[in-house]
């Protein structure tokens, strides 16, 4: 497991289902980030563990009400997060998850990190 510089603050099952978006969260999240991550061959498990280990850090970010680590296939992952305001998005980009990801990018990732900013146009 890669060292994120913190000790996990809780133990949890990774087989749980994420909670659905509530109307309150939908209304308050107007912008976000999408980061596609493709693991280097042989680093798939390490990247998945890295993302699982980032969960306590994401939970500690008061300006990040929505944070998902996603898996699309054996080596294809992403991070999706949403924010109420630009200061939360900026804090997240300058926070410990982004710093650890950049620190380990050459070791874990087949392609450079591309961070896409998004803004809500319409929402249900």
Backbone as JSON, one array per atom type, in Angstrom:
{
  "sequence": "XXXXXXXXXXXXXXXXXXXXXXXXXXXXXXXXXXXXXXXXXXXXXXXXXXXXXXXXXXXXXXXXXXXXXXXXXXXXXXXXXXXXXXXXXXXXXXXXXXXXXXXXXXXXXXXXXXXXXXXXXXXX",
  "N": [[0.85, -1.18, 0.0], [0.5, 2.24, -0.75], [1.98, 5.0, 0.88], [0.09, 7.53, 2.13], [0.64, 9.43, 3.89], [-0.95, 9.63, 6.1], [-2.73, 7.97, 8.73], [-5.26, 5.51, 8.38], [-8.49, 6.48, 9.45], [-10.78, 5.13, 9.92], [-12.13, 1.83, 9.67], [-13.57, 0.02, 7.03], [-15.94, -1.75, 4.99], [-15.25, -2.4, 1.63], [-17.14, -3.17, -0.05], [-19.48, -1.88, 0.17], [-22.45, -0.03, -0.79], [-22.48, 3.1, -2.41], [-23.99, 6.02, -1.02], [-27.03, 7.4, -2.28], [-27.31, 10.42, -4.23], [-28.6, 13.12, -2.47], [-31.34, 15.45, -2.56], [-30.5, 17.81, -1.41], [-27.67, 17.66, -1.65], [-27.45, 17.61, -4.44], [-28.41, 20.17, -5.1], [-26.47, 21.75, -3.88], [-24.02, 21.17, -5.08], [-22.32, 22.47, -7.56], [-20.2, 22.39, -9.25], [-17.22, 20.63, -10.28], [-14.73, 17.99, -10.46], [-13.2, 15.74, -12.75], [-11.18, 13.02, -13.03], [-9.43, 10.97, -14.97], [-7.82, 7.84, -14.68], [-5.4, 5.68, -15.7], [-3.98, 2.68, -15.03], [-0.56, 1.58, -14.9], [0.7, -1.38, -16.5], [0.61, -4.12, -14.32], [0.35, -2.52, -12.09], [-2.22, -2.2, -11.32], [-3.61, -3.16, -9.0], [-2.25, -1.75, -7.02], [-2.92, 0.9, -7.67], [-5.67, 0.82, -7.24], [-5.73, 0.29, -4.47], [-4.47, 2.61, -3.57], [-6.46, 4.52, -4.21], [-8.57, 3.6, -2.56], [-7.36, 4.05, -0.1], [-7.37, 6.8, -0.04], [-9.85, 7.62, 0.72], [-10.43, 8.3, 3.55], [-9.1, 10.76, 3.66], [-10.54, 12.28, 1.8], [-13.01, 12.32, 3.07], [-12.4, 13.95, 5.2], [-12.23, 16.46, 4.11], [-13.9, 19.32, 4.3], [-14.95, 20.95, 2.33], [-15.56, 19.28, 0.26], [-18.18, 17.73, -0.64], [-18.93, 15.54, -2.19], [-17.31, 12.7, -3.28], [-15.97, 10.32, -5.3], [-14.25, 7.33, -5.97], [-13.66, 5.54, -8.8], [-14.03, 2.52, -10.72], [-13.59, 1.33, -13.9], [-12.74, -0.8, -15.36], [-10.28, -3.47, -15.52], [-7.83, -1.97, -15.48], [-8.58, 0.64, -15.56], [-9.51, 3.58, -14.06], [-11.06, 6.26, -12.14], [-11.49, 9.5, -10.63], [-14.15, 11.19, -9.3], [-15.48, 14.15, -8.25], [-17.41, 16.62, -6.46], [-18.35, 20.01, -5.82], [-19.45, 22.78, -3.83], [-18.56, 25.36, -4.15], [-16.0, 27.38, -5.72], [-13.8, 27.72, -4.0], [-13.73, 25.37, -2.47], [-13.17, 23.49, -4.46], [-10.65, 24.41, -5.3], [-9.22, 24.09, -2.9], [-9.28, 21.31, -2.66], [-7.82, 20.55, -4.95], [-5.35, 21.46, -4.17], [-4.82, 19.9, -2.04], [-4.09, 17.0, 0.11], [-4.73, 14.58, -1.27], [-4.49, 15.1, -4.03], [-1.8, 15.87, -4.02], [-0.51, 13.5, -3.2], [-1.26, 11.82, -5.3], [0.02, 13.03, -7.51], [2.64, 12.72, -6.65], [3.0, 9.96, -6.85], [2.37, 9.4, -9.46], [4.08, 8.77, -11.72], [4.93, 6.25, -11.01], [2.56, 4.72, -10.83], [0.78, 5.28, -12.98], [-0.18, 4.91, -16.42], [-0.5, 6.96, -18.18], [-0.16, 10.56, -18.34], [-1.64, 12.52, -15.7], [-4.8, 13.9, -16.21], [-6.77, 16.48, -15.39], [-10.05, 17.28, -15.37], [-12.12, 20.01, -15.24], [-15.47, 20.61, -14.32], [-18.68, 22.16, -14.71], [-21.99, 22.57, -13.56], [-24.64, 22.42, -15.82], [-27.28, 21.69, -16.13], [-29.51, 19.98, -13.94], [-31.09, 17.17, -12.44]],
  "CA": [[0.0, 0.0, 0.0], [1.27, 3.47, -0.8], [1.85, 5.85, 2.05], [-0.53, 8.82, 1.87], [1.05, 10.35, 4.93], [-1.91, 9.62, 7.21], [-3.22, 6.66, 9.13], [-6.72, 5.44, 8.19], [-9.21, 6.82, 10.67], [-11.85, 4.16, 10.12], [-12.11, 0.61, 8.87], [-14.88, -0.16, 6.43], [-16.02, -2.7, 3.89], [-15.21, -1.75, 0.32], [-18.23, -3.72, -0.84], [-20.7, -1.13, 0.46], [-22.99, 0.76, -1.88], [-22.47, 4.53, -2.11], [-25.29, 6.61, -0.75], [-27.5, 8.18, -3.43], [-27.31, 11.87, -4.08], [-29.83, 13.69, -1.93], [-31.71, 16.71, -3.21], [-29.64, 18.84, -0.83], [-26.34, 17.58, -2.27], [-27.59, 18.01, -5.85], [-28.54, 21.63, -5.16], [-25.28, 22.45, -3.4], [-22.84, 20.87, -5.87], [-22.46, 23.16, -8.84], [-18.97, 22.24, -10.03], [-16.45, 19.49, -9.81], [-13.54, 17.51, -11.16], [-13.18, 14.37, -13.22], [-9.79, 12.66, -13.28], [-9.31, 9.61, -15.5], [-6.56, 7.25, -14.27], [-5.11, 4.39, -16.31], [-2.85, 2.07, -14.32], [0.5, 0.9, -15.64], [0.6, -2.83, -16.36], [1.15, -4.62, -13.07], [0.1, -1.56, -11.01], [-3.67, -2.05, -11.16], [-3.99, -3.35, -7.59], [-1.66, -0.65, -6.25], [-3.72, 2.1, -7.9], [-6.95, 0.63, -6.56], [-5.48, 0.46, -3.03], [-4.22, 4.03, -3.38], [-7.75, 5.2, -4.2], [-9.28, 3.22, -1.34], [-6.69, 4.72, 1.01], [-7.63, 8.23, -0.08], [-11.2, 7.9, 1.23], [-10.45, 9.09, 4.8], [-8.68, 12.13, 3.36], [-11.67, 12.94, 1.15], [-14.03, 12.55, 4.1], [-11.95, 15.04, 6.08], [-12.31, 17.73, 3.4], [-15.23, 19.88, 4.51], [-15.42, 21.57, 1.09], [-15.77, 18.24, -0.76], [-19.31, 16.91, -0.2], [-19.07, 14.35, -3.03], [-16.02, 12.17, -3.77], [-16.05, 8.92, -5.71], [-13.18, 6.66, -6.69], [-14.41, 4.67, -9.7], [-13.3, 1.52, -11.49], [-14.31, 1.02, -15.13], [-12.23, -2.07, -15.86], [-9.11, -3.94, -14.78], [-6.77, -0.97, -15.31], [-9.16, 1.95, -15.82], [-10.09, 4.16, -12.86], [-11.27, 7.7, -12.19], [-11.97, 10.19, -9.44], [-15.22, 12.15, -9.58], [-15.87, 14.87, -7.05], [-18.25, 17.78, -6.68], [-18.13, 21.07, -4.84], [-20.44, 23.86, -3.78], [-17.96, 26.63, -4.57], [-14.65, 27.29, -6.26], [-12.79, 27.59, -2.95], [-13.65, 23.95, -2.13], [-12.48, 22.81, -5.55], [-9.25, 24.81, -5.23], [-8.62, 23.44, -1.72], [-9.1, 19.89, -2.99], [-6.71, 20.46, -5.9], [-4.12, 21.75, -3.45], [-4.84, 19.09, -0.83], [-3.23, 15.82, 0.23], [-5.01, 13.53, -2.26], [-3.84, 15.51, -5.28], [-0.34, 15.85, -3.83], [-0.07, 12.1, -3.2], [-1.44, 11.3, -6.65], [1.1, 13.55, -8.34], [3.89, 12.13, -6.17], [3.07, 8.55, -7.27], [1.86, 9.27, -10.83], [5.02, 8.06, -12.59], [4.99, 4.85, -10.57], [1.28, 4.03, -10.96], [-0.07, 5.62, -14.12], [0.31, 4.7, -17.79], [-0.63, 8.23, -18.89], [-0.16, 11.7, -17.42], [-2.92, 12.88, -15.09], [-5.56, 14.99, -16.83], [-7.84, 16.89, -14.48], [-11.07, 18.03, -16.09], [-13.06, 20.78, -14.41], [-16.81, 20.68, -14.9], [-19.67, 23.01, -14.07], [-23.34, 22.1, -13.82], [-25.45, 23.15, -16.78], [-28.64, 21.33, -15.74], [-29.49, 18.88, -12.99], [-32.39, 16.63, -12.05]],
  "C": [[0.89, 1.24, 0.0], [0.98, 4.33, 0.41], [1.28, 7.2, 1.63], [-0.16, 9.84, 2.94], [0.08, 10.45, 6.09], [-2.26, 8.18, 7.54], [-4.72, 6.64, 8.87], [-7.43, 5.71, 9.51], [-10.39, 5.9, 10.93], [-11.57, 2.93, 9.28], [-13.5, 0.46, 8.29], [-14.81, -1.23, 5.36], [-16.02, -1.94, 2.59], [-16.3, -2.31, -0.58], [-19.54, -2.96, -0.59], [-21.17, -0.38, -0.78], [-22.92, 2.24, -1.48], [-23.89, 5.02, -1.84], [-25.73, 7.42, -1.97], [-27.39, 9.67, -3.15], [-28.64, 12.31, -3.5], [-30.12, 14.98, -2.67], [-30.82, 17.85, -2.7], [-28.25, 18.84, -1.48], [-26.4, 18.02, -3.73], [-27.64, 19.53, -5.96], [-27.24, 22.34, -4.79], [-24.02, 22.18, -4.24], [-23.01, 21.41, -7.28], [-21.25, 23.03, -9.74], [-18.19, 21.05, -9.52], [-15.24, 19.2, -10.66], [-13.77, 16.08, -11.6], [-11.76, 14.06, -13.64], [-9.74, 11.2, -13.71], [-7.91, 9.09, -15.16], [-6.41, 5.86, -14.88], [-3.84, 3.83, -15.68], [-1.83, 1.5, -15.3], [0.27, -0.61, -15.5], [1.31, -3.3, -15.08], [0.9, -3.71, -11.88], [-1.39, -1.36, -10.73], [-4.09, -2.15, -9.69], [-3.45, -2.22, -6.72], [-2.46, 0.63, -6.44], [-5.07, 1.99, -7.2], [-6.79, 0.82, -5.04], [-5.19, 1.93, -2.69], [-5.55, 4.79, -3.28], [-8.56, 4.86, -2.96], [-8.68, 3.93, -0.13], [-6.93, 6.21, 1.06], [-8.99, 8.6, 0.52], [-11.2, 8.68, 2.55], [-10.02, 10.54, 4.58], [-9.82, 12.91, 2.72], [-12.77, 13.25, 2.17], [-13.67, 13.72, 5.02], [-12.05, 16.42, 5.41], [-13.73, 18.29, 3.51], [-15.8, 20.52, 3.24], [-15.66, 20.59, -0.04], [-16.93, 17.35, -0.32], [-19.49, 15.62, -0.98], [-17.69, 13.95, -3.53], [-16.21, 10.7, -4.07], [-14.73, 8.51, -6.33], [-13.88, 5.56, -7.49], [-13.48, 3.68, -10.4], [-14.15, 1.15, -12.7], [-13.91, -0.34, -15.7], [-10.98, -2.43, -15.1], [-8.04, -2.87, -14.53], [-7.27, 0.46, -15.46], [-9.95, 2.44, -14.61], [-10.36, 5.65, -13.08], [-11.62, 8.2, -10.79], [-13.0, 11.2, -9.93], [-15.54, 12.83, -8.27], [-16.62, 16.12, -7.42], [-18.13, 18.73, -5.51], [-19.24, 22.11, -4.93], [-19.86, 25.15, -4.36], [-16.51, 26.41, -5.02], [-13.59, 27.13, -5.17], [-12.64, 26.14, -2.49], [-12.9, 23.16, -3.2], [-11.0, 23.14, -5.51], [-8.54, 24.14, -4.04], [-8.36, 21.97, -1.99], [-7.91, 19.71, -3.94], [-5.35, 20.71, -5.25], [-3.96, 20.91, -2.19], [-4.0, 17.84, -0.92], [-3.5, 14.73, -0.79], [-4.31, 13.87, -3.57], [-2.32, 15.45, -5.16], [0.19, 14.41, -3.87], [-0.2, 11.48, -4.59], [-0.31, 11.76, -7.56], [2.45, 12.94, -7.94], [4.08, 10.72, -6.72], [2.65, 8.33, -8.72], [2.8, 8.47, -11.73], [5.1, 6.57, -12.27], [3.72, 4.07, -10.94], [0.59, 4.16, -12.3], [0.6, 5.43, -15.47], [0.32, 6.0, -18.6], [-0.55, 9.37, -17.88], [-1.58, 11.98, -16.89], [-3.54, 14.05, -15.86], [-6.74, 15.28, -15.91], [-8.81, 17.76, -15.26], [-11.98, 18.71, -15.08], [-14.41, 20.76, -15.11], [-17.69, 21.59, -14.07], [-21.05, 22.52, -14.47], [-24.02, 23.03, -14.82], [-26.93, 22.92, -16.47], [-28.54, 20.12, -14.82], [-30.92, 18.44, -12.67], [-32.34, 16.27, -10.59]]
}
